[in-house]
């Protein structure tokens, strides 16, 4: 078990990064058809894995263009400090994302955070005429997401640790139902509120920095005033 008794699973797109990377790539390099896949996913006709795989095949860009684009994607300014504080407090962090592993690695490398373990979809070069393809090494049976975040939670719990999820949207809903506590942004706030999930709303990692020590010492209360059990040290 980690020293703190807790482990953190953190979403990337829109949580660590200030924008959704795949959306920004599609807006810039996507060939016609990706919007239809997006509509099918939002309507629930297909899962995120099928949607993303189809959209990645429609990306028309060179490796140099991809790298140049990723060099312009920024992360929350307080995230490096949050990672440093978590490490100081003995709390492991794993990036769990339904996004692109290559993008996550390239972006975090700029901040000296490329050593963070991650679970994400794998972006690779494809055989012509397609340029890119997506595989999902962290998928799970019965899950339509590319990365099954619930499986990541289950794996983290095998150490005996409590689990904290930090996320912002639909890809985090299922995992939020299974963790011990959530730091929630955007759409995830309403999901946690509606489902009665212990959480606090955050606007970014400045808030997370403030709340993390309170979570570990058991003093943090969720939005409904429910006490969080003290971590076992």
Secondary structure, DSSP 8 states (H G I E B T S, - for coil): --TTSEEEEE--TTTTBSS-HHHHHHHHHB-TTHHHHHHHHHTTSS-HHHHHHHHHHTB---HHHHHHHHTT--B-TTHHHHHHHHHHTT-EEEEEEEEEHHHHHHHHHTTT-TTSEEEEEEEEE--TT--EEEE-TT--TT--SSS-HHHHHHHHHTTT-EEEEEE-SGGGHHHHTTSSEEEE-THHHHHHHHHT--EEE-SSHHHHHHHHHHHHHT--B-TT--B------
